[in-house]
């Protein structure tokens, strides 16, 4: 039962129940609260800060506001897992910090850190945040306190948008393209930076809203943090193609007089990732292969499952290569650690964490256990579980174990009953009928909720809402159940998923948006092939199944796009594919279009008529086939339901 409640526009938000309180009390009893080293490290080397910690875009809109988390202080409230609250307090520290001689970080103004290394002539910028506005503000803070020097090189450690999206806030693309400012990234960076945010981008964006809790009000009964940071900035994201790709461990570059020794670690925390060592500064950057909490082998927003063995081995290799040559280790999120012994400890604990999750999951799988059973059975050894940087405040042992199973054995658990299950709506109607109707199901769920059996209550109500998504008592009770499960969760991602689910049950799902608003800052940086592949994803296969089209396409270069590309677009058998032109087959119509205009068209951000009127596209011949193709494209809005079935 809830201890108290407070009003919200869509209903009542409950306080912590007795079961939640008991779980939190157990966590307080078992965790090493006497270890306060992180609270010393997070403040070390502070030079200055942005006060107040609020950043605006050119129109005055707030894109970052750390003051929204001012409530995070003191002891954990009953509605937040104490381990999660501890990390939220640490994530509140912000400013410009000195990491080592000539190495600085700007932390607390976006999801990630921006590292600035002082070179002979200017600054080497590493991981320029999510958006232009925050990266520009971070660079302004650096220049205001370290000197007004140019950016002489940019390094992207990996292909997640919070580490590259702000690149145009620190460097002009013209300077990169002209070779005046090198932009270094791991091999595969460009392709993966686009593919992870595009092919399933609308679905991933919708799920990201749950994982990051963007709609959930900030507060002790709402959004507390993301895990790796307080939040994520909401400004303009950009992309520039790298000028140099790192392809092997041991590769060295001198950037503005600073020697970098790279460790190439693909298929770890990101499909394209690299760490680096600065031997002149005895400083090791572990990108995001190391954090101050357990990371995700599978991220709940949706992405390919990560390779736990490769991740563990990469950390072990870094320890062997650079451990005894490093006085400080800094990472892409949160704070550094100093001293060879402590660096070795953190690297070793993270190495063993991911290896244990891998090996123990497969041991249990080889005994015949299914993913759900393994999630219940697996427990970390005390030495790993009691180490603060291994706590599941972002990733969790439960869903990471399922990720390992999925990587090796896929979605099917081997039980024939689960080979072709009924879809949720059909199953829900049959479950509720078998239990005596939806009111009876809700009654059973309420009894379970009052007994603190919220996982079972959520299961019952899942079927009730699948049968009747608008059943008000079921929606209200499921929201209350999700609220308690969110309060109980140590993982910020789990908490945000539960609390966003509760909010949508009370207030409705997110408003639909045109597909063209999904990742507009990335579209201009995509290759023509990527844009055409995305058009193919938008093609409605059933409607196109009986259609046969041949369209010519000529793409002219602009905004860094390639020049003079020619294609033949083919629609048949319900698919869209592109090939080189066939001299033996002349299409009835050919579209000549600027690369950036094609990006806008592919994303549904504009129409063909608008492009023709703006002279960014022109048609030769008949436009019938092209109009038919455009009419066959779906528009993705991201407004679909998540908590209840889409029917």
N, C-alpha and C positions, 0 to 999 in steps of 0.2 A: 504493500500500500504506500502511496505517496505521502510525504510528510507535510507538504504544503503545495500551493499552486499559485500561478500568476496568470493574468489575462493576456491573450494575444489576439490579433485581429481575426484569426481563424478558429479560435477556441481557447482551450485551457492548456497551459504548459505546466506539467507536474514537477514537483521537487523530487529529491532522491527517495526511493523506496527503501524498505528495510533490507532487502537482498542486496541492493546496490551499496548500502552503508556497510554491510558485513564484508562484501568483497573488497571494498576500499580499506577497511580496517585490517584485513589479512595482508594486503599489499604493504601497508605501513609497517606491519610487524616483520615482514620478510626482506625488505629492501635495505641497502646500505646507506642510510641517511647520514651517517657520520662522514662519508666521503664528500667533501665540499670543494675538491680540487677544481671542478669545472667552473664554479662561481668565481674563483680567482683567475682562471685562464681567460674567461670571457671578457674580463675588464682589462687585461694586460695590454699595454702599449697604446692605450687610447690617446689620440691626438686632438680630435675635434669632432663635432657632429652638426647635423642640420637641425636647427631648433626653430619651431617645433618640427618633429619628424614627419612632415607632410610635403608631398610633391604634387604639383599641378601640371596640366598640359598647357599648350599655348592659348587655349580658349578659357583657361581658368578652372577646368574640371579637375577634381582630385583624382589622381591615379594611384596614390599611395598615402596611407594615413596610419602610422603606427600608434597614434594617440587613441585609436579605437580599442586598443588592447591595454589601456591604462588600468583596467580592472584586475589584471594579472599581477597580483602582489600578495605577499603573506602566505598563510597556510592554504592548502587545497580546500575548496568548498566541497560539500557533500556530493555535488552534481558533476564533479570532474575526477577522473582517476588520479591519484596523487603523483604517480610517475609522469603522467602527461602534463600535469600542472607544473611540476618541477622543470620540465623541458620548456614549457611555455614561458616561464620566468626567465630562463636563460636566453631564449630567443628575443627577449625584449631589448637586449643590449644592442646599441647601434652607434655608428659613427665611422670615422677614419682611424684605423689602428696600424701601428707599426708591428710587423711580424718578425722581420730580421732587418739587418742593415740594407737599406735600399729596396725593401719589399714591404708593401703596404696592402691592406685590404679595406674596402668600404663594405660594411656589413649592416644589415637591418633596414635596407631601403628597397627591398624586393625579395623574391623568393631565394635568390642565390647571392653569393658574394662576388664583387668585382675586385680582382687583384691588380695592383699597379706596381710594376717593377721599374725602378729608376735606371735608365740607361745613360749612355754617353751624351746623347743629344736630347732625349725626351723620355717619354713613358711607353713602356710595353704594357698594353692592357690585356688582361686575361679574363675571359668570360664576362662580356659587357651586359649582363642582366637580361631581363625579359623585354623591356621596351625602351624606346628612344628617350622618353622623358626621365626615367629613373637613371639611366646610364649617363645622360648629360648632366644631371644633378650631381651624381657621384663624381664625375670628372671635374665639375666646378668646385666641389668640396676639396678634391685633391689639389687642384691648381691654386686654390685660395690659401692653402697651408704649406704646400711643398714647392710652389713656384709655377709660373705660367709657361709650361713647356709643351711642345707638340706631342701628339701620339705618333710614335715611330714604328709601331708594329702592333698587331692584334693576334691573340691566340684564343682559339675555341677548344676547350678540352673535350667536349663531346656534343652530341647532336640534339640535346633537349633544349627547348626554346627559351627556358629561363637562363640559359648560358650564352645565347647568341642573339636573341631578338632585339637587343638594344644597340646593335653594332653601329647603326647609322647615327647614334647619339654621340659616338666618340671618334668617328672617322668618316670622311667623305668618300663615297664609292668611287668617285673619279680618281682620287689619289690611289686607291687600291688597284683599280683597273690599269692605271698608268704605271704601276710598279713602284710608286714612291713609298707606299706603306704595305709591307708584306702582311698577308692574313694567313695564318697557319692553323691547320686543323687535321684531325686524324683521317686517314683514307676512309671513304664512304660517308663522310660527314654530310656532304651536300645532299646526296640522295636520301639518306635516312632522315635528315632534318625536314625534308619535304614530305616523305612518305608517311612518317608517323603523324603528321598533322593534316594530311590531305585525304588519302584513300578512304579511311573510315573516320575522317575528321569530324563530321557532324555528329555521328554517334558517340565518338570519343569526347567531343565537346560537351554533349549532354551529360554523359557520365562523369566528366570532370566537374561539372556543377555539383554533383553529389559528393565526389571525393574531396573536393576543396571547400565545399560548404559555402559557396558564394552568396546564396540567398539567406543563409541562417544568420540572424542577428548576433553581433558580437556580445559575449557575456558569459557568465559562469554557467548559465543554462543553455548556452548556444555555442557559437563558434569560438574556439579557444586558440587554435593555431592549425597549421598544416602538418606539423611534425618536423620537417626540415627547415621551417621558417614560420614566422607569424602568419604571413599571407603571401599573395602574389599580386604584382602590380597589374593595372588594367589599361595601360597606354597602348602605343603603336609599336607593333613588332615588325622587324625587318630581317632581311637576309642578304648577304653578299657572298658570292662564290669564292672559296679560298683560292689563294695564289700558290700555296704549297701544301701538299698532303704528306703527313708522316705515315710511313708504311712498315716500320720495323722498330723493334726495341734496340736501343743503342744509337739510333740516329741522332746526330748533333747539329744544332744550328746556332749561329751567333746573331742575335737580334739586338741592334743598337748597342753592341759591345758586351752584351750579356750572353753567356754560354748556357744553352739549354741542352740537356740530355733527356731524350724522350723514351718512355716505355709505352709501346703500342699494345692496348688491351681491349680489342674488339670483343663484342658479345659478352660483356660483363654487365655493368649497370646500364649501359647503352650499347646499341649495336656498333656504334663508332665512337671510341673513347681512347684517351691517352692520358697518362700521368707524365710528370717531368721533374727533373732534378736540376737545381741550380748549384753546381759545385763551388762557384766562387762565393756563394752566400750560405753554403751548407744548409740549403732549404729544399724540402721535398713537397711537391704538390701532388696530392692523391686524387685530384678531380672530385668525382662523386663515387669512386669505388670504396671510399671510407666515409662514414658519417658518425654522428654522435647518437645514433639509434639504429636499430635493425632497419635495413632497407627492404625494398620489394623485389622478390624474385618474379612476382607477377603484380603489376600495378592495377588497382581496381578500376581505374578509368578505362583500361583496355590497352593492351600492347602485347607484342610477342613475349612469351615467357623467356626469362633470362637464364643464362647458363651458370648454375651455382658452382660447378667445378671450375670452369674458366675464371670465374670471379675469385674464388678462393685461391687458385693457383697464381693469379695476377698479383694478389696482395702478398702472397709468399715470395714471389719473384722480386717485388719491390723492396721487401724487407731484406732480401739477400743482396740485391744490387746497391741499395742506397741507405739501408738502416744505420750502418756504422759511419756513414759520411754525412749525416744530417743532424743538425742541432734543433731544427724545428720542422714540423709537418703541418701544412695548411691544406684546407679542403674547400670544396665548392659551396658548402653550406656551413654555417655556424663558425666555430672558433678553432684556432690552432692548438697543438700541444707541443711542449718544449722538452728537450732532453732525450738522449738516445734510448734510455731505459723505458721511458713512457711512450715514445714512438713505437718501440718494439712491442710493448704490451698491447697497445691499441691495434696495431697491424696484426699481431698474432691472434688476438681475441676475435677480430672480424674474420680473419682467414678461417679459424676453426668454427665460427658460427655458421658460415655458409656451407662449409664442408659437412658439418654435422647434420644440418637440415637436409642436404642431399643424400648422404649415406644412410641416415636413419629412416628417411622416407622410403628409399628403395629396399632397405632391409625388411621393413614392414610390408611393403608391396609384394616382395618375394615370399612372404608368409601368407599371401592371399588377401591382405587387407585392402579395402577400397579407400578412395580419397577421404570420404567423410569419416571413416573409421580411423584412418591415420591421423587426421586432424585432432581427434579425441585422444589418441594414444600418445602422440609424440610430446615429449617434454625435454627441454634443454637441460644438460647437466648443471648442477648448482654453480660451478665456476663460471660458466657462460651466462646463465640466467641472471646471476647476481652482479654482473658487470654493467654499469650504467649505459655504456655505449652500445650494448647489445639488446637493450630493452625494446619491446615492440611498440614504440610510440608512433611508428609510421607503417612499416611492414609488420606483419604478425607471424608468429610461428604457425598458426593454423592455416592461413591462406598461402603462406610460402611453401608449406608441405604439399598442399594441393597443386601448387605450381610445378614442383619437381615431378609429381606424378603425371601431370598433364604433359610435361615435356617429353617423358619417356613413353607413356601409355595412352595419352590422349584423353578425350572427354568421357569415354565409355568405361564403366567400372567392371564390365564383364558379365553382369547379370542380365540375362535375356529380357527380363521384365523392363529393363531400362534402355533397351535397344531402340524401341520405337514408342515412347510414351505419348499419351494424349497431350495436346497443347493445353496450356494453363486454364483457359476458359472452359474447355470441355471437361477437364479433370475436376475443376472447381465445382461445376454444376453437379457432377456425379458424387463427389465427396459430400457436398452439403445435403443432397437428397438422401444419401446413405445414413447421414447422422441425424435425419429428422428435420431438415430445413435449415435455412440460414440463421434464424433466431436461435435455434438449438446450438449451432456451431459457435455463435457469439457468446452464448451463455457458458459453454465449456471453456472458451478462451478467457472469459472474464474470471472464472474460477482459477484457471492456471495463472493468470496475471496477479491475482490477489495472493496466490501462494508463492509468488516470486519465480514461477516457471515461465519466464518470458520467451525463451526460445520456442517452447511448445505453443505458447499462445500465438506467437508470430506465425508459426506453421499453420495452425488452424485458421487464423484470419487471412492468411495468404489465399487459401482455398475459398473462403467466404467472399473475399473481394474479387477473386477471379470469376466467381459465379455472378456477382452483382457489384460492380465497381462503385456504384453510387449509394450503396447501403450505408446510411449515415451512422448507425451505432457501430457497425464494423469498422468504418473509417476512423471514427473517434477513438475506439478502443485500440486499433492498430497503431494509431499515432501515439497513444500513451505507452504502449508496449515498446515501440521504437525509441521513445524518449528514454526509458529506463535502460534499454540496451546501449544506447548512445552514452549515457552517463557512466555505464559500467566499463566501456571500452577503453583500453590503454592506448590503442592505435587511434591516432587523430583521423586517419582515413575512415576507419570503421565508425567513429563517433560522427563524423560529418555525413557519412552515408545514412546512418540511422536518423540523425536530426533533420537532414534534408527530406528524407522520406516522411517523417512526422509532419514537417511543415507543408509538404505538398498534399498530404491527406487532409490537412486542415484548411489550406488556402488555395489549393489547385496547383496544377503543373505550370512550368515556365511558359512564357508567351512564345509562340513560333517566331522564327526569324528567317528571312530569305537566305538561301545557301550562300549567296555572294558575300555575306558578312562574316563567314566563318573564320578564314585566315587571309584576309585581303593583303596584309603586309608581306606574306610569303609568296603569293601567286606570281608577282612580277619576277621573282627570282627562280621560278621553275623552268626547267627545260621544256621545249615544245613537246617532246615525247611524253613528259609527265602530264602536261595539260591535256593531251589527247587521251591518255590513259584515264584521267579523271572524267572526261566526257564519256568514256566508255562505261564507267561506273554509273553515271547518271542515266544511261540509256535504259528505258523500260523494256526489258527483254520480251515479255509476253506480247506487248503491243507491237514490237518490232519484228516479231518472229516471221511474219509473212511479207516483210518489206525487203526490197533489194535496191540499194542505193550505191552510186559511185560519184564522188565529189572530189574535185581538185582543190589543193590547198597550197598557197605560197605564203611563207611567213617572213616578214622583213624585220631587221634588227632594230631594237630601241631599248633603252633602260638596261643596257647590258645584255639584252637578249641576242641570240645568234642571228646572223643575217643570211638571207638567201636560201632558206630551207624549202624544199618542195616535197609534198606528200600526196598520196591518194587515199582518201577515206572510203572505207568499204563497210556497208551495213548489209548483213545477211545472216540467216540462222539465229537471229535475235542478239547478235553481238556487233560491236563497232571495233574495227581494227584499222591500223594505218600502215601503209607500206610505201615504198618508193614509187614514183610515177611509172606507169607502164606505157611505153611508146605505142603499143598496139591497141591501147584503149583510151580514147579521149572522152573524159567526162563531159556531160552536157553543160556543167557550170563549174567555175573555179573561183574560190574566195582568196583574195589577196589581202593580208591583214598584218598589222603591226603586232609584234610579240606581246606587248602589254595589253593590247586590245583583245587578243585571243585569250589572255588570262582572265580578263573581265568577263568575256563571253562564256568561258568554260565554267566559271563560278556563278553564273547567273546574275552577275552584278550589273549587266547592261543587256540591251537587245541589239540584234543585227541592224535594225533600222537606225538606232541611235549611232552606231558605229559608222554606218554609211553616211549619215548626215554630218558626222564629225570628220569625215575623210580619213579615218584611221583604218578603214576597210573599204574594199571595192570588189565588185562582182563582174566577172567576165562570163557571158553566156546566160543560160537559164538558171534561175534560183530555186526551182521547184524542189529538187532533191535536198538542197540545203535547208529550206523551210520545213520539209518533212522531217529531216533529222532533228532540227531544233524543237519541233513539236513533240518528238518522242522522248525528250529529256525530262526526267523527274526533277522537281525542285525539293531539296531537303531543307526542312525548317528547324529541326532540332526540338520541336514541340511535342514529341511523342511521350506517351506515358511510360513510366519506369516501375512504379510501385504496383500498378495494376496492368493487366494485359492490354496490348494494342489489338483491338478487334474491329 
